[in-house]
Amino acid sequence: MKKLLFAIAFMTAGSAAVLAQDSTSIAPQTPPSTEVAPPAADDQSQDQDKQTIATSELPANIQTALQGQDYSGWTVASASKMDKDGKTFYAVELSKGSEKKTVKFDADGNAVKEKE
């Protein structure tokens, strides 16, 4: 009987030693990162030369286009000026109630791109 108790105690101690050794050999887990991924390379290059401007600084031809029938009922929320490939473009954020869209104009006042 003593041999049986000795064997059980020996196996329990051995198991405890193995488990203790296992828990310290596992690399500690790091919490998930909360960092925001950087924008795509295309977005970065576009935003590098982008500067916010007052709506009164928009060229007259763009202001005229915004007062036209295409943008009737829309309000200018913000405007920005950007240079890309040696050309100047203007991005105008418009709002109409809960709707929002961004229109990109070239320097001549032509709408180049519209994004809802």
Summary of the structure (lengths in Angstrom):
residues: 116
radius of gyration: 32.4
end to end distance: 82.7
largest distance: 102.5
contacts: 236
relative contact order: 0.11
helix: 39%
strand: 31%
